[in-house]
């Protein structure tokens, strides 16, 4: 297994449903709802319409950042 595969596995685990994440392309924070095909489905924290984001453009938020948005 090369380093790229390891990073992909870590990203997949970090972006599991329920995690708050930043969609860097849109500049929006959302809760990971699901993985659908080659996309991650996000929903605004507190509810709203889901959107699809490319995994390369989504970063999980740390606990300290996520807590600050509560």
C-alpha positions as CSV (number, residue, x, y, z in Angstrom):
1,X,0.0,0.0,0.0
2,X,1.5,3.4,-1.0
3,X,1.1,6.7,0.9
4,X,-1.7,7.9,-1.4
5,X,-3.8,4.9,-0.6
6,X,-3.3,5.4,3.1
7,X,-4.3,9.1,2.8
8,X,-7.4,8.1,1.0
9,X,-8.3,5.6,3.7
10,X,-7.8,8.2,6.4
11,X,-9.9,10.8,4.5
12,X,-12.7,8.2,4.1
13,X,-12.7,7.4,7.8
14,X,-12.6,11.1,8.7
15,X,-15.5,12.0,6.5
16,X,-18.0,9.5,7.9
17,X,-21.6,10.4,8.4
18,X,-22.2,12.9,11.2
19,X,-18.9,14.7,10.9
20,X,-18.9,18.4,10.2
21,X,-16.8,19.3,7.2
22,X,-15.9,22.3,5.0
23,X,-16.7,22.2,1.3
24,X,-13.8,24.4,0.2
25,X,-15.2,24.9,-3.3
26,X,-18.4,26.5,-2.0
27,X,-17.0,27.9,1.3
28,X,-19.8,26.1,3.2
29,X,-19.8,24.0,6.3
30,X,-22.0,20.9,6.4
31,X,-22.6,17.6,8.1
32,X,-21.6,14.6,6.1
33,X,-24.7,12.6,5.4
34,X,-23.5,9.9,3.0
35,X,-21.1,9.0,0.3
36,X,-22.8,8.7,-3.1
37,X,-20.8,7.5,-6.0
38,X,-17.8,9.8,-6.4
39,X,-19.3,12.5,-4.2
40,X,-19.9,13.3,-0.6
41,X,-23.4,14.5,0.4
42,X,-23.4,17.4,2.9
43,X,-26.3,19.1,4.7
44,X,-26.1,22.5,6.5
45,X,-25.7,22.1,10.2
46,X,-29.2,22.2,11.7
47,X,-30.9,21.0,8.5
48,X,-31.6,22.2,5.0
49,X,-31.1,21.0,1.5
50,X,-28.2,18.6,0.9
51,X,-25.6,19.2,-1.8
52,X,-22.9,17.0,-3.4
53,X,-19.3,17.8,-3.1
54,X,-16.2,16.3,-4.6
55,X,-14.1,14.5,-1.9
56,X,-10.9,16.4,-2.9
57,X,-12.7,19.6,-1.9
58,X,-14.0,18.5,1.5
59,X,-12.1,18.7,4.7
60,X,-13.3,17.5,8.1
61,X,-13.4,20.2,10.8
62,X,-11.6,19.6,14.0
63,X,-13.5,19.3,17.2
64,X,-12.5,22.7,18.4
65,X,-13.8,24.4,15.2
66,X,-17.0,22.3,15.1
67,X,-17.7,23.1,18.8
68,X,-17.3,26.8,18.1
69,X,-20.1,26.6,15.5
70,X,-22.6,25.0,17.8
